[in-house]
Amino acid sequence: MLWLLTKSAIIPNEWQDYYSCYATVSGETGTEQAIVGETVENVEVCFSVRYCEKISSIISTKYRIIFRNEIYDIMAVNHFSYTKKYLKFKCRKARR
């Protein structure tokens, strides 16, 4: 199950539930990087979901995805030539 969250317009740095759906996960890649003596992982993943009007207006700067209790920032949204069949979200695991 995939959860989409939207930024709160009222309270800064707070996220609110927006939509939940099933998704196909693909293109999972990961790297590690040393920053100031600490090893940090960079995980990128793609989520494909069926098209619906509610998610067709999602933009990368105002939404996040929660999948298996991990938070992912949306980097790009692919509309598949606007065929209204699927959407693909390219995401990066958020650092906490």
Number of C-alpha atoms within 10 A of each C-alpha: 10 18 18 21 19 18 17 14 10 7 8 8 8 11 16 13 15 15 13 14 10 12 17 12 15 13 10 13 11 12 9 10 11 9 8 7 7 8 10 13 14 14 16 20 17 21 21 17 18 15 16 12 8 9 15 15 8 18 15 14 12 13 20 27 26 18 16 9 9 11 19 21 20 25 16 16 19 12 15 11 9 11 9 13 12 16 23 20 22 21 22 22 20 17 12 5
